[in-house]
């Protein structure tokens, strides 16, 4: 009889330990360990006693290649799959805040008074331009968003130069007229209460002149003032 009572007591004791063992048993599946709550919330690591008291239980989320952590988020390197920052520009895109294409032309390619071709290269039309005399080695025309500078050859032909946006203004442009080989410098000068656009270049060489300077300013009203020509 004593043996029967002892056996019964042992069975009760084993059952008492078996219940919490099953409650706190850790799942055997492979993956990252989390504590999962009744509302579906996951927290990294195993559940504490307080977590269990609140209905939490240990679980594993099987790991898969390139998988995102529970609740969304970025890939393991911290960036979306394409490597760009959230909301960022695609590879090869323009700088934050817009900007002009590398050739210096305004967006849309309009030049020379609004003309433009399908490949966004400005087309010289002579419309909206501010230098009126003949034999000029330079021309400036009003276009959308600023001014378009034109290199002028000895035969009067034109090639597009730098686009000069209204804002932000360039600090200084230095280049060469490809049709004459003459240097071109464009910057701004302050005169009284006005800021004037200044262009400094040269006429093409001929039998009479060698690097005869051609310098003028353009005020906000597009009035041309010749300094040397």
C-alpha positions in Angstrom: 0.0 0.0 0.0 2.8 2.3 0.9 4.4 1.6 -2.5 1.2 2.4 -4.3 0.9 5.8 -2.4 4.6 6.6 -3.1 4.0 5.8 -6.8 0.9 8.0 -6.9 2.8 10.9 -5.3 5.6 10.5 -7.8 3.2 10.6 -10.7 1.6 13.8 -9.3 5.0 15.4 -8.8 6.1 14.6 -12.4 2.8 16.0 -13.8 3.3 19.2 -11.8 6.7 19.7 -13.5 5.6 18.6 -16.9 2.9 21.3 -17.3 5.1 24.3 -17.0 7.8 22.5 -19.0 5.3 22.2 -21.9 4.2 25.8 -21.5 7.8 27.2 -21.5 9.1 24.7 -24.0 11.1 26.4 -26.8 10.0 25.5 -30.4 12.5 23.4 -32.2 12.2 25.0 -35.6 15.2 26.7 -37.1 15.4 30.5 -37.3 15.5 33.7 -35.2 13.8 33.4 -31.8 11.0 35.8 -30.9 8.4 36.2 -28.2 5.0 36.4 -29.8 2.0 38.0 -28.0 -1.7 37.4 -28.5 -2.1 40.5 -30.7 0.6 39.2 -33.1 3.4 41.5 -31.8 6.9 40.0 -32.0 9.9 41.0 -29.9 13.4 39.6 -30.5 14.6 36.9 -28.0 12.9 34.5 -25.7 9.9 35.4 -23.6 10.5 36.4 -20.0 8.3 35.2 -17.1 6.4 38.5 -17.3 5.9 38.0 -21.1 4.5 34.5 -20.5 2.2 36.0 -17.8 0.9 38.4 -20.5 0.1 35.5 -22.9 3.4 35.5 -24.8 5.0 32.4 -26.1 8.4 31.6 -27.7 8.4 31.1 -31.5 10.8 30.9 -34.4 10.6 32.7 -37.7 12.4 30.5 -40.3 15.2 32.4 -42.0 15.1 32.8 -45.7 17.7 34.4 -48.0 17.4 38.2 -48.3 14.3 38.2 -46.1 13.1 41.3 -44.3 12.7 41.3 -40.5 9.2 41.0 -39.1 7.2 44.2 -39.4 8.9 45.2 -42.7 12.0 47.2 -43.1 15.0 47.3 -45.3 17.2 44.5 -46.5 20.1 43.5 -44.3 22.5 46.2 -45.7 20.0 48.9 -44.6 18.9 49.9 -48.1 16.1 48.8 -50.4 17.0 46.2 -53.0 17.9 48.8 -55.7 20.4 50.4 -53.4 18.8 53.9 -53.5 17.8 55.8 -50.4 14.0 55.9 -49.7 12.5 58.4 -52.2 15.9 58.9 -53.8 16.9 59.4 -57.4 17.5 56.5 -59.7 21.1 55.7 -60.6 22.4 58.4 -62.9 19.6 60.8 -62.0 20.0 64.5 -61.4 21.2 66.0 -58.0 18.7 66.7 -55.0 16.7 69.7 -56.0 16.9 69.4 -59.8 19.6 71.1 -61.9 20.6 71.3 -65.5 21.8 68.5 -67.6 25.6 68.2 -68.1 25.6 70.3 -71.3 24.3 73.3 -69.3 21.1 73.6 -71.3 17.8 74.3 -69.4 15.4 71.4 -68.8 13.4 70.8 -72.0 16.3 72.0 -74.2 14.6 75.2 -75.3 17.0 77.9 -76.5 17.2 80.9 -78.8 13.8 82.1 -77.9 12.1 78.8 -77.2 13.2 76.7 -80.2 14.3 73.1 -79.5 14.9 69.9 -81.2 13.9 66.3 -80.3 17.4 65.7 -78.8 17.1 68.7 -76.4 19.8 70.7 -78.2 18.9 74.4 -78.4 18.2 75.7 -81.8 19.2 79.3 -82.6 16.3 81.4 -83.8 17.4 84.9 -83.0 14.1 85.5 -81.2 14.3 87.1 -77.7 18.0 88.0 -78.2 19.6 91.2 -76.9 22.7 91.9 -79.0 21.5 93.7 -82.2 24.6 94.8 -84.1 26.2 92.7 -86.8 29.6 91.0 -86.6 29.1 90.2 -82.9 31.2 87.3 -81.5 28.5 86.5 -78.8 24.8 86.5 -78.3 22.5 86.3 -75.3 18.8 85.4 -75.7 16.0 85.2 -73.1 14.6 81.7 -72.7 12.4 80.1 -70.1 14.0 80.2 -66.7 17.0 82.3 -67.7 19.3 83.3 -70.5 21.0 81.2 -73.2 24.5 82.2 -74.3 25.5 81.6 -77.9 28.9 81.3 -79.4 29.0 83.2 -82.7 31.4 82.3 -85.5 33.1 84.7 -87.9 30.6 83.8 -90.6 27.6 84.6 -88.2 26.8 80.9 -87.4 25.9 80.0 -83.9 26.5 77.2 -81.4 24.9 76.9 -78.0 26.9 78.0 -75.0 26.1 77.9 -71.3 22.6 78.2 -70.0 22.5 81.0 -67.4 19.6 80.3 -65.0 17.8 83.1 -63.2 18.2 81.2 -60.0 20.6 80.1 -58.7 22.9 82.4 -60.7 26.2 81.1 -61.8 29.2 82.5 -60.0 31.5 82.4 -63.0 31.8 80.7 -66.4 35.1 80.3 -68.2 35.2 78.6 -71.6 36.2 78.9 -75.3 34.2 79.8 -78.3 34.7 76.6 -80.4 34.3 78.5 -83.7 36.8 81.2 -83.0 39.1 79.8 -80.3 38.5 82.9 -78.2 38.1 82.7 -74.5 34.8 83.6 -72.9 34.3 84.7 -69.3 30.8 85.3 -67.9 30.2 86.6 -64.4 28.3 89.2 -62.4 29.2 92.6 -61.2 27.5 95.0 -58.8 26.8 98.5 -60.1 24.9 100.7 -57.7 21.9 98.8 -56.5 21.9 96.5 -59.6 23.7 93.2 -60.3 24.7 93.1 -63.9 25.6 90.1 -66.1 29.1 90.7 -67.6 30.5 89.0 -70.7 34.1 89.2 -71.7 35.4 87.8 -75.0 37.1 88.8 -78.2 36.4 89.3 -81.9 37.8 86.7 -84.3 41.3 87.7 -85.5 41.6 89.3 -88.9 44.1 91.3 -90.8 43.3 94.4 -88.7 42.8 93.3 -85.2 44.4 90.8 -82.9 42.2 89.7 -79.9 40.1 92.9 -80.0 38.1 92.7 -76.8 34.4 92.5 -76.7 33.0 93.2 -73.2 29.4 94.2 -72.3 27.0 94.0 -69.4 23.3 93.2 -69.3 21.1 94.7 -66.6 17.9 93.0 -65.2 15.9 94.8 -67.9 18.2 93.3 -70.5 19.7 96.6 -71.5 23.1 96.1 -73.1 26.0 98.4 -72.1 29.2 98.0 -74.2 32.4 98.4 -72.3 34.8 97.5 -75.1 33.8 96.5 -78.6 
